[in-house]
Each structure stands twice: as structure tokens, then as C-alpha cells.
Amino acid sequence: MWQDFFFALALMLVFEGVMPFLTPESFRRALLMMVQMGDRGLRMIGLASMTAGIILLYLTRYMT
């Protein structure tokens, strides 16, 4: 179980680092847009991200 957790954490860090590494200017603009966004908008983005993650986890775990 811990191995799966650290694998997922490592994969998340790799994906999180792709955009700032490849296009730092676009990443900076995206962060500035997020800073200006209201709480409701950020929560909706977070909810959409969590929902997509849960769906992907379900599909990869139970549909194979």
C-alpha cells in the first residue's frame, strides 16, 4: 500500500512540474489568473480535478 502511495505521489510531482518546466511564462500567467479568481471559482476547479481523479482511479482499478 505504501508503495502505491509513494508511486502516486511521485507521479503527481512529475505532472505538476511539466508545465513550469516546459512553458514557465504560461505557467506564470495561469498562476496570476488563479490569484485573481474568487474562492468559488477555485473551489469549482478543485472539485472538477478531484472528480476527474476519482473517475480515473475507478476506471484503472476496477475496469481492468
N, C-alpha and C positions, 0 to 999 in steps of 0.2 A: 504494500500500500504506500509506504513512504517513497518507494522508488517511483511509483506513478505520480505522486505529488510533486517530487522534485523534477521529474521529466516535464510535467505540465508547466511548472514554474519557469524552467529553463526555456521552454518553447515560447512562453509568453514574453519573456525578456528579449528573445531573438526578434519576435514580431514587433514588439514595441520599439526596438532600435532600428528597424529597417528604414522608416520614413525620415527620422532625423539624420541618418547616415547618408541616404541617397539624395534627399532633397531638403536640406536644412532650411532654406528660405520658405518653402511651402509649409514645413512643419511649424516654423515660427509664426507664419500667418494664421495657421489653424489654431495655435495656442492663443493668439491675440483675439481671434473670433470667440473662442471659448470663454476667455476672461470677460468679454463684453456681454456674453449670453446670460440670461436670467437663470435663476435656480430651477424653474420649471423646465426650461429647455435642456439644461444639463441633466436633470433627472430623467427626462424622456430619452436622451441619448444613452444614459446608463442603463435604463430599463431595456431599451432595444438591444444593447450589447449583451446584457445578461440573458435575455430571451434567446438571442441567436446562439449564445454559448451553450445554454441548456439544451436547445434543439440539436445542436451538433453533437453534444455529449450523448444524448439519447440515441441519435442515429448511428454513431460509431460504436456504441456499446451494445445496443440491443438489435440492430438491424443487420448485423454481420453473421 
